[in-house]
Structure formats: C-alpha cells, structure tokens
Amino acid sequence: MYYSVAAHENLLVAGLEDKTVRVFDRASGGPRHVLKEATGEVNAVAIDAQRMVSGSDDNKVRVYVTHSFQLVRVLEGHTDLVRSVALEGERIVSGSYDKTVRIVSGSWDNSVRIWDAETGASTLALDGTEAVRPIEDVLGGPAPTAAAKEALQAALANGDP
C-alpha cells in the first residue's frame, strides 16, 4: 500500500507500508530506485531538485540526494512515528539570516520539528496537544490541525522562525 506520493520534474517517489521508498520515472512509469533504509512503514515523502525526504514509523526522517538517491542523513528526535514531511520551499518556509535550509516534519508524538539540513540538528520543536497531520495544512491549507496551528502560533508569538 502507498502511504505518500510526491513528484518533481520526471521523478515520482512513493512511501510504502513495506518499509521502502520507491522512485519511478514519470514518463515511462518504470522503476528507478528502491530505498530500503527505513525500519518502519514509510508514511511521508517530499522531493525537490536537491533532496528527497522520507518519514517513517521508526520515528526518523531520512534525507537523500535527489540526483543519486544516496542517503546523506538520518534525523532523529521524534518519540513516535513521523506522519508527514515537507521540504522548505513550497508551503513551509523558514527564512533566516543564518542562511540555513530547514526541513520540517510532523509526528504522532504531537510535535512539529524544524531541522537544519546541513547539520541534522533539530533547531525548533513545536509541541501541540494532538497528533500532527500533513504539514501542508500548517499554514492554512484546507484543514489545519489544532496541534500544528497552535504550536506554530505560539512559536510566532515568541519570535521563533
């Protein structure tokens, strides 16, 4: 079963319950890569020109280089499964004078975390009162979740990114 699908240019990536991320060629539909690093079901994927990110039941976010799909970093910090991931750029942007790229993940542990893509450090953890659904909802998508919205509003009120 596919849990999450994302596309960028000629690539389609899918997170599956069999603990893999599968990469397909969009034009032909043919397989290109099978990534087997996760030890839990892969619930979420996101991709851009530079990197592909996955989140899974093993509480980890994995970062791959898009052109080779080589695993470059495993981000740990959630205490429960990672339900959603998004790369900076499309819907969630963390702009900063420190010139870092941030990766955002949401989890059933009621937190949204912002990661530094270069160092792998968790730079901000926003705690809510319920599990976090897709990150796209955080900034006012069709159905923002209470936990994500509450955590983001609190962080913004405190001057956090």
C-alpha positions as CSV (number, residue, x, y, z in Angstrom):
1,M,0.0,0.0,0.0
2,Y,1.2,3.5,-0.9
3,Y,1.1,5.9,2.1
4,S,2.5,9.0,0.4
5,V,3.4,10.1,-3.1
6,A,5.4,13.2,-4.3
7,A,6.7,14.3,-7.7
8,H,9.4,16.5,-9.0
9,E,10.1,17.0,-12.7
10,N,10.5,13.5,-14.2
11,L,10.5,11.7,-10.8
12,L,7.7,10.2,-8.7
13,V,8.5,8.9,-5.2
14,A,6.3,6.8,-3.1
15,G,6.4,5.8,0.6
16,L,5.1,2.3,1.2
17,E,4.0,0.1,4.1
18,D,6.7,-2.4,3.1
19,K,9.3,0.0,4.6
20,T,10.6,1.2,1.3
21,V,10.6,4.4,-0.8
22,R,10.2,3.6,-4.5
23,V,11.3,6.0,-7.2
24,F,9.7,5.9,-10.6
25,D,10.3,7.6,-13.9
26,R,7.1,9.7,-14.5
27,A,7.3,9.4,-18.3
28,S,7.6,5.6,-18.6
29,G,6.3,4.6,-15.2
30,G,9.3,2.3,-14.8
31,P,11.1,1.8,-11.5
32,R,14.4,3.7,-10.9
33,H,15.3,3.0,-7.3
34,V,14.1,1.1,-4.2
35,L,15.3,2.7,-1.0
36,K,15.3,0.2,1.9
37,E,16.9,2.1,4.8
38,A,13.6,2.6,6.9
39,T,12.9,0.1,9.6
40,G,9.2,1.1,9.8
41,E,6.4,1.8,7.3
42,V,7.2,5.0,5.2
43,N,4.3,7.4,5.8
44,A,5.6,10.5,4.1
45,V,7.8,11.7,1.2
46,A,8.8,15.0,-0.2
47,I,11.1,15.9,-3.1
48,D,12.7,18.9,-4.7
49,A,15.7,19.4,-7.1
50,Q,18.2,18.9,-4.3
51,R,16.9,16.3,-1.9
52,M,14.2,13.8,-1.2
53,V,13.0,13.3,2.4
54,S,11.0,10.5,3.9
55,G,9.4,10.0,7.3
56,S,8.5,6.6,8.8
57,D,7.2,4.6,11.7
58,D,10.7,4.2,13.1
59,N,10.4,7.8,14.3
60,K,13.1,9.0,11.8
61,V,13.4,11.4,8.9
62,R,15.8,10.4,6.2
63,V,17.4,12.8,3.7
64,Y,18.6,11.6,0.3
65,V,20.4,13.5,-2.5
66,T,17.9,13.7,-5.4
67,H,20.2,13.0,-8.3
68,S,21.6,9.8,-6.8
69,F,19.1,8.9,-4.1
70,Q,22.1,8.3,-1.8
71,L,21.2,8.5,1.9
72,V,23.0,11.5,3.4
73,R,21.4,12.0,6.8
74,V,19.1,10.4,9.3
75,L,17.3,12.9,11.5
76,E,16.2,11.6,14.9
77,G,14.3,13.3,17.7
78,H,10.6,12.3,17.3
79,T,9.4,9.9,20.0
80,D,6.7,8.4,17.8
81,L,6.1,7.8,14.1
82,V,6.7,10.5,11.6
83,R,3.5,11.2,9.8
84,S,4.4,14.0,7.4
85,V,7.4,15.8,6.0
86,A,7.8,18.8,3.8
87,L,10.9,20.5,2.3
88,E,11.4,24.2,2.6
89,G,10.1,25.9,-0.4
90,E,6.6,25.0,-1.3
91,R,4.3,25.6,1.7
92,I,6.5,25.8,4.7
93,V,9.4,28.2,4.6
94,S,11.8,29.0,7.4
95,G,13.7,32.1,6.3
96,S,16.6,33.1,8.4
97,Y,19.6,35.3,8.4
98,D,21.8,32.3,9.3
99,K,21.3,31.1,5.6
100,T,20.4,27.5,6.6
101,V,18.0,25.2,4.9
102,R,15.3,23.8,7.1
103,I,13.4,20.5,6.9
104,V,10.1,20.3,8.7
105,S,8.5,17.1,10.0
106,G,5.3,16.3,11.9
107,S,4.7,13.3,14.1
108,W,2.1,11.4,16.0
109,D,4.1,12.5,19.1
110,N,2.3,15.8,18.8
111,S,5.3,17.8,17.6
112,V,6.4,19.7,14.6
113,R,10.2,19.8,14.3
114,I,12.4,22.1,12.2
115,W,15.7,20.6,11.2
116,D,18.9,22.1,9.9
117,A,19.5,20.2,6.6
118,E,23.3,20.8,6.7
119,T,24.0,19.7,10.3
120,G,21.0,17.4,11.0
121,A,20.3,19.3,14.3
122,S,16.7,19.8,15.5
123,T,16.6,23.6,15.7
124,L,13.0,24.0,16.9
125,A,10.4,21.6,18.4
126,L,6.8,22.8,18.5
127,D,4.6,20.8,20.8
128,G,0.9,20.6,20.4
129,T,-2.0,18.7,22.0
130,E,-2.8,16.2,19.3
131,A,-1.1,14.3,16.5
132,V,0.1,16.3,13.5
133,R,-1.4,15.6,10.2
134,P,0.1,16.7,6.9
135,I,2.5,19.6,7.1
136,E,0.8,21.3,4.2
137,D,-2.1,22.1,6.5
138,V,0.0,24.1,9.0
139,L,-0.1,27.4,7.1
140,G,-3.8,27.4,6.5
141,G,-4.4,24.6,4.0
142,P,-7.9,23.1,3.7
143,A,-8.0,21.6,7.2
144,P,-5.3,23.0,9.5
145,T,-4.8,20.7,12.6
146,A,-5.2,22.1,16.0
147,A,-1.8,20.9,17.2
148,A,0.2,22.3,14.3
149,K,-1.7,25.6,14.2
150,E,-1.5,26.0,18.0
151,A,2.3,25.3,18.0
152,L,3.0,27.5,15.1
153,Q,1.0,30.4,16.5
154,A,2.9,30.1,19.8
155,A,6.2,30.0,18.1
156,L,5.5,33.0,16.0
157,A,4.2,34.9,19.1
158,N,7.6,34.2,20.8
159,G,9.6,35.4,17.8
160,D,10.7,32.0,16.7
161,P,11.2,31.3,13.0
